[in-house]
Amino acid sequence: MSTVNTMRAISQTTLGGPEVLEEIEVERPAPRPNQVLVRVRAAGLNPTDWKHRATGGFLGEPPFVLGWDVSGVVEAVGIGVATFQPGDEVFGMLPYPWGHGSHAEYVVAPVRALTHKPSSIDHTQAGALPLVSLTAWQALVENAELRPGQRVLIHAAAGGVGHVAVQIAKARGAYVIGTASAGKHHFLRELGADEVIDYRDTDFTEAVQDVDVVLDTLGGDTSVRSLRVLRPGGIVVSILPVGSDEFGKEAERLGVRAVRMLVDADRAGMNAIAELVEKGELRATIAGTFPLADAAEAHALGDTGRTKGKLVLVVD
């Protein structure tokens, strides 16, 4: 049981499988100028969490506390914070990749990484949304400048980023095509997808043509092959920031655009996401919830790569 000056957090001292995660007690942080201390009520899990747990990723060697998604209640504010006050319900994404740490009872966040939680959803729903929604918003709206009537292909459309991207694209008035296994096609239709492709038995490059925008959530040869379904001037936005030079070279040869990106914390984007939530146009599908102490179990499920939607840690 944590004391008034400490908190529970999920940490690790070595890289590896879910079993390296352990619940520890650490000192509770204090907000600095332009920061807020958030009492975490829910924190989403994302593939980047299990990748960093296993490889260190951008963070290098542990120990560290993972977690970028957060929904909770402002506990204290630092000097200069005018936007929030203690007791406000907020949600957002901690700056990626260095702002990690939401898989704990409390986390400090830059004030501009957060916005007010929509009253129409609970903390579990809000905690599932930030990273995947910002990724999809920045890919489709900011980088691809998706417009009404355009055709968009979303890879792994039933996944965390994918199922949110389907909804954002539909809210923008796009015609949405998604790839997923056959068992997830009904789910995607319910989200508003206009076409669905079973990647297991259909080559998407033969099934789809004249696409304006492709959201590549898979990387590898999918990035390069996706360029070939674009109409002239179309764009593939890959959320895998590192890959073959062939991606850019092939795009230039075909007269299309190729962009790699990393999601970035942004209040304007979070406000846009909150507005979609309030309009009833965006909702996360929750694949499972786990108490903080069971983070390793959540990671093990995430490692399978077969979840539909998001996994969320719920903090008492």
Buried (B, 14 or more C-beta within 10 A) or exposed (E): EBEEEBBBBBBBEEBEEBEBBBBBBBEBBEBEEBBBBBBBBBBBBBBBBBBBBBEBBBBEEBEBBBBBBBBBBBBBBBEEBEBBEEEBBBBBBBBBBEBBBBBBBBBBBBBBBBBBBBEEBBBBBBBBBBBBBBBBBBBBBBBBEBEEEBBBBBBBBBBBBBBBBBBBBBBBEBBBBBBBBEEBBEBBBEBBBBBBBBBEEBEBEEBBEEBBBBBBBBBEEBBBBBBBBBEEEBBBBBBBEEBEEBBBEBBEEBEBBBBBBBBBBBBEBBEBBBBBBEEEBBBBBBBBBBEBBBBBBBBBBBBEEEBBBBBBBBBE
